[in-house]
Amino acid sequence: MKACVFTLGCKQNEAESASLMRGLTELGYEVTDELGYADLYLLNTCAVTAEAEKKSRQAVARMRKFNPSAPVIVCGCASEHNAVAFAEREGVLFVTGAMHKDKVLEMVAHSEALPRAHAPSLGGPSPPPREGGRGVGTSFCELPFPVRTKTRAYLRVQDGCNRFCSYCLIPYLRGRSRSRKKESVLGEAMQCSAREIVLTGIDLSDYRDGDTDLGGLLLLLKDVPARIRLGSLEVGAVTEEFLKKMEAAGNVVPHFHLSLQSGSTAVLRAMNRKYTREEYLAACERIYARFPDAAITTDIIVGFPAETEEDFEDSLSIIDAARFSRVHAFPFSPREGTVAYKMKDISPTVKKERMERMLRAAEEAETRYMLRFLGKEGTALFESDGGYTENYLRVYNEAAREGGLYRVRLVRREKDGIYAEILEEL
């Protein structure tokens, strides 16, 4: 029997789907993440924007085109937000949300309505056929160790969020912040065969298990035989103490995805972000003082309600001031249920024009950063199509094998990155 796990959304979703794939494999299914014919479909949804939620709903129909008789199980943020929208769709057998994905495997193990790979091995009662909706996350949901590749693995260490940014639904869907036990994190990391491990969380900066914060967790992971990359960080996490611990760990790469959203202090205040433009830039300077070649990547929302031209210019100018290596820019999308949904949106024409200017500035910043490293050496981990250096430069070499870690020399621009001459395999 074949099961397909299809994922939309963030790295946290990808990590959770990899765990569900492992659980389905242990139940006897042949599992894939490529959408195609299957006997069972599992849809892991996203609700970060209205468009993401729409795509999640449409995915049910996409699955049923491959096999109209196969049952569909739905989980994730979109089904947490609106379970009925999925439960009413033909072919959907079971709906749960973002905080109880462990129930998916219980459902598969015990439901008499599902194609049976072999006798179930999971204990516990059979769950109800449909559920979902707003829940309250109070403890970290443990899942099976994920399916791994030889290249990169995502390791869940935290879930939920307490920040309540005015544009974001995620705290309502994922619940309050909660962290995984450090022993569990270390156990999974030591068993992981990947050459790179990416620590993920909805609010990774908020990791805490007893006296162990995120910096302390990095020190615990210093003997893991893989390079460690961090998911998205908040400004408040970038302290001198944290950077010292990161440096002392020795295997953490100098790539910081430091969440911004706007370069205007006034807009940040309206977003309920807990820092100013000046505090953000100070955090960047702390990073560069200890890691001069660090890559700082970020997200910027364009066209937030009441964003003036001056506010937008602040967002443009901070790209140079912070020396970003990459900027993910996207237009504001109002989400019903958030504070910002009630704010007056700006003109679509203005928003479109600002997006075009932002994307040009982001492309120029990325090019400047890449050109700094031409002729220099570094290490690169290759995937099926290109790879990444420790500071997240996209590199290409046709002779590199998937999963190979190499010392390279960065030679010239190629495609959306740099051609890397291989010096030796590590």
N, C-alpha and C positions, 0 to 999 in steps of 0.2 A: 504494500500500500504506500502511496506517495502523498506527502503533505507539503504544501507550499506556504511559507511564512513571508508575507509581503509587508514592508515597513515604509511608513512615511514619517518625516519629521527629523528630530534631533538625534545626536549621538547617543543620548540616553536610551531612546527608543531602539536604536540599532543594537546596543548592548543587551537590552532586555529581550529583543527578538533572537539574538544569538543564544541566550539562555533557554528560550522556549524551543529553539531548534534542537538543542542538546536534549531537553526533556522529551521531545517527540521522538528523537532517535532512540532514546532508552526505552520508549514504549513500542519500538519495533518499526517505526515508519522510515521510509526513505525520504529525506528532507532536502528541500531546496529553497533558496530565496529568489529564484528567477521565476517570474510570473509565466505560467504555462499550464498544461494539463496536470491535474492532481485529483486525488480522491478526497482530500480535505484541504480547506483553505483557512489560514489564520491571518487576520488583518489587524495590524498594529497601527493605530490612527494618530493623527496630529490635529491640534486645534489652535496653533499659535496665531494663525490668521484665519479670516473667514474663507479665503481661497484654499488654505490647507484643509479646512474642515470639509469644504465642497469636494475636493479631490478625494478625501477619505471616503465620503459617501459614494462617489462615482466608482471607487475601486471595487465595490461589491459587484456591480454590473460587469466590470472588466473580468473579474474572476469567473463569473458564471458563463461568460462567453466561451471559456475554455472547457468547462464541464458543468452544464446546467443542473446535473443531479448531485453534485458534490456539496456537502454542507459547508457553511461559512461560520467561523467563530470570530467575533470582533472584540478588541480591547483597545485601550489607549485613551488619550485626552479627548478626542472628538466624541467617542462614545460615553466618556464620563460627562461631557458637557450636554449631550443630547442622546440618551440611550434609545429613545423611541424612534428617532430617525433611522436607526440601524435595525432595531428589533422588528420593525414593520416591513422590512425588505424581504422579498421572497428569497428563500434559501438560507437565511440567517438562522442558525440554530441557537446560539448563545451569545449574549452581550455582557461584558463586564467593562470596568473603567480603567483608569490609569494607576490606581493604587492597589489593585488586587489581581495582578497578572498571574500569580501563582495558581489562581482558581482555574485558569485555562487548562493546565495540565491535569488537574483533578477532573475537570469536565471530560477531557479526552479519555482519561483512564476508565471512567465509570459509565459514561453515557451509552445506552443501548442503541441510540440513534446513529452512532458514528461507525464508519467502517473500521473493522477490528484488525489491527496488525498482529497482535498476539495478546495473551491475557494481561490485563493491567497490573502494574507493579506498585502503583501509588495507593496509599491508604486513605481512609476518610470517607465520609458520605458523599453521595452524588449531589452536585449543586443543582439549583433550580435551572430551568431551561433558558430563562431570560432575566437579566438584571442590569444594573448600571446606575448612573446618576451620581450626584455629589456624595462623596464619602469623606471621612476624616482620617488622614494618615497619621498614625501615632507611633508606628514602629517601622523599621526598615524591612521591606519585603525581600526575603532571600529567595533566590532562584537557583536552578542548577548552574554549575560552572559553564560558561558559554562555549559554543562551538568556536574553535580557534583556527586561525590561519598561521602560516609561518612568517607573515609580514607584520601586521598590526592588529592589536587586540584592544577592545574597549572594556575597561574595568569599572563597574559601578561602585561608587563609594558613598554616595549621598543622594537623597531624593527630597522633593518638596521645597517650598520657599516661603519665607516670612516677610519678604520685602514689599509686596503689594505695589509695584509700579503702576501708575494710573492707566497705562495702556494694555496691561497684561492680565490674561485669565488664568495663567498657570498655577498661582497659589490656590485658587479655588478648585482646580482640577486635580492637582498633584498632592494637595494637602500641605501641612506644616513641615518645616525642615526636620529631617531625621538622618542619622548617619549610620553607616555600617560598622560593625565591630572590627577593630583593627586586626584581630586575629583572623577573621574571615577574609579581609582584604589581602593580608599577607599570604594566607594559605592559597588563595586563587592565583595571586601573582607568581608564587614560587612554582606552581604547577603549569603555568602558562608557557607554551612553546614559542610564542611570538618574539620577534626581535625588538618590537617596540610596544609598549603598553601606554594607552591613553587613559588617564584618570578622568572619569566623567561624573557629573552630578547636575541636578537642576540648579543648585547654588553651591558649587564645589567649594567656594571660599568659606562656607559655613560649616565645613566638616569639623566634627568634634566627637571623639569617643573618650569620655572621662577627661583626663588631662591632656589627651593627644589631639592637637589641632592639625591642620593640613601640613604645616611645616614639620611637625613631629612625625606625621605619617610618611613623609618623604624620607626622613632619616631611617624609619623602620624598613623602607623598601630599598635601601642603598645596596644590599647584596643580591638583589634580584638580577639575574643575568639578561637584562634587556634595558634599552634606554627608555626612560619615563618621560612622557609628554603630558602637560596639564591641559585640561579643558578650560572653559571660560572662567575667568577670575573677575571679582569685583575689586574696585579701587582700594577699599579698606584692607584687603588682604595683603597688599604690597607694602609691607613694613620692612625695616632693616633686619629685624629678627627673622622674618620669613625668608628673605633673600639669602641670609647667612646659612640657614638650614638647607635651603635648596642647593647652594654652592657646596656645602659640606657633604651632601648626599652623593654627589659626584656623577650620578647617572641620569640626572634630569636635564633635558635639553633646554637651551635658552630661547624658548618660544612662549610668549605671553599673549593669550587672547584676552585683552583687557577691555571689558565691556564699557562702552562710552554712551551711545544713543544720541547725544547732542553736544556740540561744542559751546553752547550758550548756557550760562548759569541760570538764566531766567527760565529757559525751557526745561533744564534739568529739574528745577524746583517744581514746575508744573507736572513733570513726569513722576514726581515723588522719588527721584534718585537722590541718594544721601551724600552727595559730594558736589563740589564746584568745579568749574573749568580749571582753576588754579590748582586745586588738590589733585585733579587728574594728571595734569602736567608734571606736578611734583613727583607723583608715583612713577611716571615714565623716566624722569631723571634719576630716580633711585635705581631703577632697573639698569639704565645705561652705565651708571657709575660702577656697577659690579659686573655687568655683562655688556661690554661695549658693542658687540656685534649682534645683540639680541634682536629678534623679530618681535615687534609688537603689532598684532592684528586687532581689528575691532569691528563693531557694528555701529552704524549710524542710521537713525530714522530721519527721513526727509519729510517735511510738511506736517509736523505735529501741529495740532490746533493752536492757533494764535502765534505760530512761529513767524516773526517778522523777517524782513530782508536782512536786517542787522543780525538777528539771531542766526539766520542761515549762513551769513558771511562768517560768523564765529565758528560754525561747523566746518566750513571750507578751510579757514585759516588754521584750525587745530591739526589738520592733516600734516601740514609742514611742521608746526610747532612740536608735535608729538613724534614726528619722523616715523609714521606708520609704514610697515612693509606691505600691508594689504588692508583694504577697507571693504567690508560687506555693507553696501548701502541699499536701503529699500524704502519705499514710500509708506507713510503712516496708513494703517488700515484699521478703522474703528471696529472694536469688538464689543458687542452687546454684553452688558454685565460689568463693564469696567467703568471707572470714573471718567476716562477720556471719551467714552462713547457719547456722553452728554455735552461735551464741549463742541463749539462751532468749528467745523472742518474748514480748511482753506480751499481756495479754488483749485479744481483739478488741473486747470491750465498752468497755474503757478507751480503746483506740485510737480507736474511733468517737466517744466522748464528747469526747476531746481534739481530734479533727479538727473537730468542730462548733464548739468554742470558738475554735480557731485561725482558722477561716474567718470567724467573726464579727469577730475582731480585725483580720484582714486587710482586710475590707470597710470597717471603720471607719477604718483608716489610709489607705486609698485615697481615701475621701471627704474626709478632713481635708486631704490633699495637694491634691486638686482644688479645694476651696473657697478655698485660698490664692490661686488665680490668677484667680478671677472678677473681671472688670473690667479685667484686664491684657491687654497685647498680646504677640504672639509670632508665630512663623512655623509654618505647618502644611502638610505634604505630604499630599495626598488620594489615596486609593485608590478602588476601585469602591464601597465602602460606608464612608464616613467617612475620617478620616485621623489623623495623629499630629503633635503639636508636636515641637519639638526636644527637649523634656524628657519626651517620651513620654506626653503627655496625649491621650486619645482624644477626637476632636472630630468634629462633624457640621455640614454645611451642604448643603442640597439643590441649591444652585446651583454648587457646586464641581465641577470636571471631574477625571476620573481622571488622575493624573500632574501635576496643577497644584500649584504651590507658592505660597502666599499669605501675606501679612501679615494677621493676624486679631486680633480682640478677643474674648476669652472672656466670654460673656454669661450663660449659665445652664446648669444641669444638664439633660442630655438623654440618654435611654437609659442606657448604661453610661459616659457621658462628659459632654462639654460642648458646647453649641451655640456655634459660632464665627461671629461676624459678619465677613464678608470686607471688608477695607479696600483691598487692592490685590493684583494678581497680580505675582509676582516673576519 
